[in-house]
Amino acid sequence: MNIVNRVKGLTPKERARVVDEILQSRYAIPFSKKETLSKATIYRWLREYRESTDVGAALMGKERSDKGKFPTLDDGQKNALIRWRYENEYRTVEDLREELLNHESTCGSPPPSTSTIARFLRANGLSRANMLFGDKPQAKIRLAFEAEYPQQVWMADTKGPDVYVTDPKDPSKSVQAKPIAFIDDHSRYLTSVRYVIDENEPAIMALFCQAVLLYGIPEILYLDRGSPYMGKSLKRAASLIGCNVIHAHKRDCQAKGKIEKVLRTIHERLEHEMMASGKSAVTLEEYNERVAAYVSQDYNRHVHEETRQTPEERFFAYPAEMRRFITKDSLIMIFLPCRTASVSKTGLVQANKKKYLVQDAMLWGKKVEVRFEDSLPDKVYIWFEEKYYGEAFLFIEENDFLQREAITENVRRAPEISIPDANQAPVYSRLERQLAKYREEMEAFDLNGQIDQSRKKKQEVRSSIISGKPVNAPEKAAPSDSFGADEFLYLLMKLLRKKFAPSERLAVHTFWRAVGPIDENLVRKTVGRLLGEEHPVEDLKGYLEEIRLCVLTKYNNE
């Protein structure tokens, strides 16, 4: 009403000027995400005010004439919606509409909209909020945060035991299975998710190792204080690859709201559907196959309501050259179970109730880290001060005189075999070839060098994102006439006279890969024209879109 009072008694010329001022202003509009008004809305309010007989109720909210009626829903569709909602209260309106369209008896013409279905369910008391919460008070509101770019923060968590699968050891019994998930905070991309029966530190490390091998090393791993996430082996392995492990405060699971919401979505969209299917015996492999299909086909490719992008698109927009990778052999070595032990003065270290001989004499008498494989009990791997010092082999003491005499007697009684002449057969050199190949690979394998390279690249990536200097760029680059992505970024910052945030830098690089190469003169003319038209400097997307249109126009003319 305040806006109508400003324009109702003015001349057409003055009214046009005031309307232009109103269009430039921002308003807090109830029940809407918009902050501006359109010219058609203002003139529609003015027309309603002039044509109304009751000035006091001219612009009041109108009640729908078809309130309580659902003309596009027939009886079959209504019965199906009620039944499906009662079967699983977690089904969304979009899921129900998709199910209606996939059955011949409920598809209808024209198809009902999601708002019609939502109003019908709300009118019958079948909305998700009413069925799940009822009159219960909602949780308190918390402030949200988001990482500036992918691979900066990963989160991991485990959901409660709501799933029962067939026991692999005894098919006649059922055991509890829990999903463990890793998510990228910036893009909401699920890097790894799997159901496990035993929730322990080795299971967490195996999933984290798999995610790092596929997508690279994150800078921060944000975890809660559950016992599987508080182990020393996970923290030491993450530290070696240059990933900082941070734990949330005690009894503050809401701090990891993003991963909590994803696990709740899996519980609602997957687990409840599996329960509603009525299948009694489900194996662990079937659940893992189902969750992999849901994540890859639905979740990672569905537009997120906060980012307005799919997690897959937002995650892979991060340049590959700015990700940190490490070889599979090094990663497996680093993520082995780890224990701390002291090396004796004679070079022996004890692990798993066995003694091993340390080859490097510099480590004798010091406390080292021992990594081991359960499948290879005859050797362990020695680490000291985050560096690898080789293998330590099993040490067996033979002090029994009678046992040694029996071994000697067996050797003496061994039957003699007549060996043919050496010229009759070639020398068997299979082991020699394997040994030569193994030594060649071991000489080329430098685990400590890969660890140092991973840490060095982490510093380069962080400095390039913060300062704008490209990764692996020389200190004094030689002058070049080529106009690339970095020059395009610097030119935009210079023309707009502002320093870009990491997200804006990422947007510029992504735009260059999609549209580039771009002529430098075209960029200068386009940005200069928009600045002359007083286009807002903060609207970087507007400048990039105008440059894209100019590039397309230029190519079409050519």
N, C-alpha and C positions, 0 to 999 in steps of 0.2 A: 504493500500500500504506500510505503514511503517513496518508492520509485515512481508510482503513478502520480502522486502529488507533485513530484518535481517536473513532470512533463505535461500535465493535463491542461494548463492554462497558457501555454506558450504558442508563439507563432510557428509555422512550419520550419522556418530557418533556425530559430532559436531551439526548437525541439530537436532538430537534427544534431545541433552542436551538443546539447545535453545528453542525447542518446549515445553519441560517440564517447563522451566522458564516462558514461555508465558502462559501456562495453570494455573500456580500458581498466576498470576497477575490478577487484576481487571480493567475493562475498562468501560467507559461511552458509551454505545452502543445506538445510536439514534433509536427512535421508538421501543424500546424493554426494558423489565424489567430485562433482564439478564445482568450480570456483568462479565461473564467469557466466554471464547471461547473453543470450542471442537477441538480435534486433527483432526477430519475429515474435519472441516471447514478450518483449516489452510492449510492442504494438498490439498484441493480442490482449494483454492485460488492460491496456487503455481502451480498446474497443469494448471489452466486457464491462468495464466501469461505466462507459457512456451509455450502453444499451440496457444496463440493469436498472430496475425500478427501486430496489432496496440497496442504497449505497453502502450500508453497514455490512451487508453480507455479499457484496459483489464479488470479491475475490476469495471467498472462503472455499475450503475443499469441497468438492462435489462427491456425492455418493454414487457408486456405480448402479446403473439401472438393472444390470444382470447379476447383482450380488447374490451369491448362493446358488447360481445356476451354472451348469457346465455343458453347454450345448454341443461341444465337440467330443464329449466322452459318452459312449453308449454304455448299456448295461454290462456287456461282456468285458469292456475295458475297465469299468469300475470294479467289477468282481475280481478281475485279474490283479489290479493294483492293490486291492485290499488283501488278497491272499499272499501276494509276493511280499508285501510290507510286513505281514505277520510272520512269514517264514524267516525273514532276516531284516531286522530294523536298521541295519547299517547300509542297506542299498540306497544309493543316491538317486535323485530325480532323473539324472541323465541315464543311469543304468536302467531304470524302470522304463523310460521312454524308448531306449534302444531295444529292450526286450519286447515292448509292444509292437514295434515295427518289424520284428523278426518272426512274428506269428501271423498266419493268414487270418485267423479268427479275430485278432485284436488290432490289425494294422490300421484299418479305417481310412477314410478319405474325406476331408484332408486330415493329415496326421496331427494329433494334439501336440501343443507346445509344452515345454518344461514348466512354464508358469501356470498353465492350466492344471497340469498334474500336481504341482506343488499346492495350489489353492484347494484342490479336491482333497488331498491328504490332510492339509491343515484344517479344513472344515470338519473332517471326520475324526480329528484328534490323532492322526497317524503320522505327524511330522517327526523327523528324527529327534529333534530337541525334546518333544513331548514324550516320546517313547523311551528315550535313553535317560533323560534327567528328570522329567516331570517337574515337580516344585522344588527340586534340590538347588541350593545356591551354587552358582558357577565359581570356578577357581579365580583367584585374584589375578589381576592384569600385571604382566611383567613387560619391561622394556626390551625390545628386540635389538639384535645386533647382527651384522653380516660381514664376512670377510671381503676384502677389497678385490680379490682376484682368485681364480681357481688354484688349487694346490697350496693355498695358504693355511687353511684350517680344515682338518678332517675330524669327524666325530664318530664314536663307536658306542654301541650299547646292546643290551640283551633284553628281550621281553619275557614276561612271566610264563610259567608252564601251563599253557592252555591247550596244547596239542599232544595227543597220544599216538604213537606209532608202534608198529610191530617190533618186538625186541629182536635184533639180529642174532642174538645168542640163543633165544628160545622163542620160536614163532608163535607159540601158544599164549604168550604173555604180551602185555603192552607196557611201554615205557614213555616217560615224558621227553619231549623234544622242544628245544628253545631256539628261536632265530637270533643270530648275531649279524648285525649290519654295520657297514662303514659308509658314511655319506660325506660328500664335499659340501662345506658350509656355504660357499658362494653360489654354486649352481644347483644345489640340492640333488646332485647326481649320485646314485647309489653305486659305489665302486666295488662293493662285495657284500653279499648276503647269503646266508646258509643256515640251515637247521642242524643242530648238533644235539647229541644225547648227553655228552659230558662237557659241561661248561667249565673249562679250565684255561690256564695260561697257554698251554701248547695249541689249543684250538684257536684262541685269539691271535696268536703269533702266526699260525698257518694262514688264516684269512688275511691278515695284514700283509704278510709276505706275498700272497697271491695278488692283492690289489696294487702293491708297489711295483711288482713285476709287470703288470699290465699298463698302469697309468702314471707311474713315476712316484717320486718321493715327496710327500707333503712337508711343509715347514713345521706345522704344529699338529699334534694328535691330542684331541680334547676328550677325556674319559671321566667316568665317575670313580667312586672309591670302592667298587665291588672287588672282592678277593681275586677274581680272574684278571682284573686290570691293574692290580697293585704289585704284580710280580717284578722281581729285579731283572729277570732275563729279557722281558719285553722292553723295559726302560733302557737296558744296556744296548740291546740290538738297535733300538730307535736312535740312540745317541750316536752309534757308529755310522749310521747312514745320514746323519745330519738332521734328524727330526726330534723336536722337543716334545716331551710328553707332559701335559698339564692336566691336573685332576681338579674336578669341581669341588666346591665346599661340601662338607658333610650334610646329609639330609637335604640336598638341594638338587633334586633330579630335574626340576623345571629349568635349570640353567642350560640344559641340553634339549630345549624344546623341539628343535628341528628333527633330531633323530627319534625323539619320543613320538612325534606326530607321524613320522614315516612308519614306525613299528605299529602304531595304532591303525594306520591305513592298511598295512598288510594284514593285521588281525581282522579288520572289518571286511576288506575286499577279497581276501583269499581264504583265511581260516574259517570264517563263518560260512562261506560258500561251500567249502569242503565238508563242513558239518551238515549243511542243508542238503547236500547231495545224498546223504544217507548211507554212504559207503563206510562199512565198519572197520575193515582191516586195511590200513594205509601204511606203506613202508616209508622209511626215511628218504630213500631215493626218489620216490614219487613226490613227496613234499618239496624236496630241493629242485626237482624238475619243474614243478608248478610255480614255485616262487621265482625261478630264473626266467620262466616264460612271462610271468606277470611284470617283472621289473623291466625286461628288455622290450616287451611289446606294448606295455601300457604306461607304467610310471615314468620311465626315463624319456618317453616320447609324448607325454601329455603336458600341455601348457600349464605352468605353475601359476597359481593365483597371485603370488607376491611378485615374482620376477617377470611375469608376462612373457616368458620364454619357456621352451622345453628344457629340462635339465641336460639332455644330451647336447642340444645346440649351445647352451650357455657354457657347458664344461669344455667342449672341444673347440670353442672359440679361442681358448688360451693357446698361444703359439707353441708348437712342438719344440722349437729350439730353446724355449725358456723352461721346459720341464727337465727334471733331473732323473736320470735313469742309472741303473747299475746292473751288471751282468747277473745272469741266473746263478752261476756257480758261486759268485761272491755273496749273493743274497742268501742262498741256502746255507753257506758257511756261517754267516753272521747270525742267522735266526735259529741256530741249533740251541738246545738247552744248555744253560750256563751255570757253573758253580764256582765258588771261590775256594782255593786251597793253597796251602803253603808247600813250597818245594824244600825237601830236606837238603842237608849238606852233602849228601851223596847223589843228589839229582833225582830223587824219587818223589812223585806226587801221587796222592791217593784220591780216587774218585770211584763211586759206585762199589766200594769195598774191594777195589783192585788197585794195584800199584803200577805206575807207568814211569818210564825213564825219560826225563827231559834232556834233549840233546844240547841245548845252548847252556853252557856253564855259567853265563852271566846271570841266569835266573835262579841259580841254586841259592837257597836260603831266603827267597823272596816269596811274597803272596801273589799268585797269578790267577787268571780266569781260565777255567777248563771247560771247553765245549765238546760235546760228545754226541754220537749217534747210537741209538739203541740197537740198530741192526749191525753195527760194527764195534763189538766190545773190545777188539784187540788194539785199538788206538784211540787217542783223543787229540784235540787241537788246543794249543796253548796260546793265550793272549796276555799281554802285559801292557798296561797304560794305553789301551785302545789300539794296540798294534799286534799283528799276527807274527808268532815266532815259530811256526812249524808244528809238526806232529810229535807226539810222545807215544811210544809203543809199549805194549804190555810187558811187564818185567816178571819173570817166573823164576823163583828160587828153587834150586834142586839141592836139598840138604840130606835126603834120605839115602843112606848107603846101600840098603838092600834094593831099593828101587833102581838106583843107578846100576847095580850089578845085574839086575834082571834085564835092563835095557841093553847092557853090553853083551850079555849072553845071547839075547835074540839077534843082535847084530852078527855075532860070530856064527850062529846056526843058519844064517840066511843062505839059501841055495845059490850055487854058482851058476851063472848063465854065460854061455859062450857068445861073445859079441862078434858079429861079422866084421869083415875088414871095412875100414872107413871109406875106402874107394868104391865100395859097392852101393853106397847110398849117400845122398847129399846131407849136409849138416842141417839139422832141424833148428831153425832160427826164428820160430814164431814168437817166443818170449823176448828174444832180443829186439825184434821189430817193435813189439808192444812197448818194451822198455825205452827204446829210442824215441818213439812217438810220445810216450808219457813225459819223458824228460824235456822234450821240445815244448810241450804244452805248459809244463810247470815253469820253465824258464820265461815263457811269455806271460804267464799268469802272475800279476802283481796286485795282490789284494790290498795292501796298504796304499799303493798308488791310486787305486780306484776310490778308496775311502777319502783320501786327501782331495782327489779331483771332485768328488761329490760335494764336499764341504766348500771347496773353492767356488764351484758353480753356484751354490746356494747364496754366497755373498754377492757374486756377480749379478744374479737375477734380482735380488732384493735392491741392490744399488741401482740397477738399470730401471726398475719400476719406480723407485723414489726420485731419482735424479734425472731420469730420462735418457741416460747414456745407453746405447744398444749393447747387448751382450757380446763379449769377446771383441769389442771395438778397440783399436789401438789408441794410445794416449794422444798422438798427433797424426791424425789421418791425412793422407796425401790429398791434395785438391783434386776434385773430380767434377765433370760436367753432368754426371748422371743425377737424376732427380728420383730418389727412392722413397721408401716408406718413412724412414727416419727424417729425411729432409722435409717431407710433407708434414710430418708432425711438428717439427721445429718452426716451419713457416706458419702453420696455423697458430701456434702459441705466440709467435711474434706479431702476427697481424691482429689477433684478438687481445693481445697484451694481458695474458693471464697464464698461470702455470696449471697444467692439466693434472687432474687426479689420476691415480693408477687405472681406475675404471675407464676414464676418458681416453687414456693412452691406448688401452686395450681396444676400445671402440674404433679409434683411428686406424690401428694396425689391421683390425678385422675388415674395416671399410676398404683399405688399400688392397688387401688380398682379394676382395670381391669385385672391385671396380677397376683398380689400377692396371697398368701405369697411367698417370694423369699428367697433363702438361702443366708446367709451373705457371705460365702466363694465364692459363685458364683459371687456376686456383686464385691467383692474385686479383684478376678481374671480377670473379664471382664474389669473393669475400669483400672486396672493396665496394662492390655495388650494394651488397646487403648492409654493410656498415653505413653507407650513405643513406640507406632507407631506414636507419636506426633500428635494425634488427637486434634483438637482445643478444649480448655476448655470451650469456649463460646457456643459450639454446644451441649447444654444439651439434645436436642431431639435425636441427634445421639447416645449419651451414652444410653439413655433410650431404643431406638430401638434395639441396640446391646444386651442389657440385656434381652429384650423381646425375641429376637431370641435364645439366649442361654437357656432361660427358656423353650421355646418350644422344642428346640433340646434335652434338658435333659429329658423332659417328654416323648418325642417320643422314646428315647433310653430305658427308663424304661418300 
